[in-house]
Amino acid sequence: MDWFTGIAIFLTMWWVILFCVLPIGVRSQEESGEVVAGTDPGAPVVANIKQKLIWTTAITSIVWTAFALLLMTGWVSLEHPLGRLMG
């Protein structure tokens, strides 16, 4: 895997993991009982975006490192995704 492919895979993983992390711990205005006039009741009270971006980067780094190790050991390849599993 060259550096460009590595970065592309990292960014793709980062976005997928971000969308998995975003809904965690979000409380809507309706759930907290603090609906602001003119806003959607489902809007979050506090989104904690900065914390979620940090967690997303940390999780992606771990997942990407595991994936890179699998590529380097030959268990998985980009040409043959099932690697050694197919014989």
N, C-alpha and C positions, 0 to 999 in steps of 0.2 A: 504494500500500500504506500503510495507516494504521499507527500505532504498535502497536496491539493485534495486528494480523495479523502484523506484523514480529516481535514477541516470540513469538507462537505458532509461527511458522515456525522461528525460531531455536531454541526449546526442542525442537521435534520433531526438527530436524537434530541437536541436541546429543545427544539420547538415542540416535539411530540411530548416530551416530559413536562414542559411548561404547561401544556393544555391539560395534563393529568394533575398537576400540582395546583393550578389556579382555583378550583372549587373547594379545596381543603380549608376548613375553618372559616368559611365566609358566612356571615350572618346578614340576612336581608333587613331592610328597614322595618318591614312588616313583622318579622320575628322579634326584633328588639323593641317594637312599639314606638319607634321614633320616625314616623313617616313625615318627610318634609313635603310641604305643599308644592305641587307641580312636578314632582319626581315620581318615578316608577316605584311602587312598593317593594319590588324585587331587587332594587339597587342595593349594593352592599353598603353597610355602615362604615366599616374599615376594611380595605382590601389587602393591606400589608404587601404591596407589590414588591418593595425592595427586598423584604425577607424571602418572598417566594422566588425572586430572581436568583438570590444567593443559593437557596436550596436546590433550585433547578440546575444551576451550574455545578454544584457539588455532586448531585446524583448523576448528572450526565457524565462528569469526569470519571466516576466509578464505573458506570456502564460502558463508556467508550474504552477505558483501559482494559476491562475484561474482554471486550470485543477485539481490541488490538492484540491482546495476548493469544486469543483463539486463532487469529489470523497468522501470527508469527509462529505458532506451534504447528500449524497445518491442519488443525481440527476443522476449520472453516476456511473457505477461500472465496474470493469475490467471483471467480470464474465458475466454481462448483460449490454452491452454497451449502450442500450437505457434507462436503469434505470427506472425511474418513468413514462416515456412516454408510456411504454407498459402496464401500469396498475398496 
